[in-house]
């Protein structure tokens, strides 16, 4: 066998159907669209149309709710932190936060922050800064004499959740005062 003899198996590559190229092609004249009617024309959008029958997307009820403001936290268990301390990838004397966990290879990305979960035993006294923690994780950290700092600032964002809430409250107050002024002016 030579390089110039290499070719695909039979039927592996099919030629593209060239429609409306004469009656000899087998797809000439009406180009396989049938005769007349809406679907024979261009620019037709019949997706989900079921001939006047109530379409399935309207027959079925809507379910659930997707919160667009939901925060995605990376969950880290205490046993992973303890294993990293034991292997020497995490320094227990330093504060354990998003950056140190990423450098240690425990988490790949920060998303909206780190949430500490209480699975496993913690034997070392540590200071942990995270966006949240379960009650069991908090108890386990405090049991060994460590400290848990809940930090509400999101990674890559200098504003904390409280600051954003205060700003939105100010906007609401401003709008309501404008409405009150307009109604008093009309009277």
Protein Blocks (a to p, Z undefined) as FASTA:
>chain_A
ZZklgccdehkaccdddehiajklopghjnonagehjklpghiafehiaghpacfklmpc
cedjddfkbccdddddfklmmmmmmnopacfkbccdfklmmmnomamblkjoccddfedj
dfbdcddddfbdcfklmmmmmmnopacdddfbdghiabdfklmmmmmmmmmmmmmmmmmm
mmmmmZZ
